[in-house]
């Protein structure tokens, strides 16, 4: 039973369903304080439902003269369990079966957090006078709205003059074996709620009404066929998808007065949010629609090219596992999108993601120590 496994179990045992932290950050801060980190709890959000965040930093040799700061980032909150009766074992009781460690958050992402802590402990024990600085940026608001977590901490860091040079987000990025994939960027996310106005009326007298469903159909068909961009060497083409569509009163003899559509762009660096908004609205205007759109920019795309951070973690993976890792920008968004606004190098790396958010979430127990070793060797390459 290693230190990494014991800490992973202790974190899983805390039922930190978003936005609750349930003492996870306190446990982490105690471990970090013991090895010289300055720890600050940052609370943002409404008084009735505050979000707890942890910023911890150990300033090493050369900090004042610009030596790099490497940040480990992640979240202590987990998604709800779903039906408890469908779990083979209680979701907040760490349980082993067939070499797997089961529990909510095992993959996403308490194993990563434990591995980062123990990797830092081992590195500092070997290099008490290490160069640069090591920091932790931890939130309990990643699985929820993500409005009072990492994004607010990044604003606080900027206001307080903290400089971040490289960041590893502990998201579960591995596909089949730990180390087989790093996320070195993510697409942007732009959502909208589209309201198309019509005139409500009796379905038997359509000449006295304006059906927004009929009016919108040609425009929607055009939007689904547009090539927004062709992507590039790092990103697939931008996509546009409708996720929800609603109209009507529930009665089958009433023409609705409004059509409401939720949609989302996942966009590459070949497009901008402003350009996508203009192009979509131009299509609606060309079809003569009376419309309103509420836009929400979930995050801009970011990309970390090969360089000190990517090279260090790829070399660590090769050393520990023998795998030549794959760089990828696929998948959804993460808090890396906020950190990338203030940090020039951001990658995501963690355990196998096959069971995240599922009933009986688990990781291979045999992957836990290699994950810690990869984080520790990355520290060696960047700060020793």
Helices and strands as residue ranges (DSSP letters): H 3-12, H 24-33, E 38-44, G 47-49, E 51-59, E 69-75, G 84-86, E 95-97, E 100-102, I 106-110, H 111-126, E 133-139, H 150-159, E 166-169, E 181-183, E 185-186, E 188-197, E 201-202, G 206-208, H 212-225, E 239-247, E 254-255, E 258-267, H 273-286, E 291-299, E 302-303, H 308-321, E 326-328, H 336-339, E 346-348, E 362-364, H 366-383
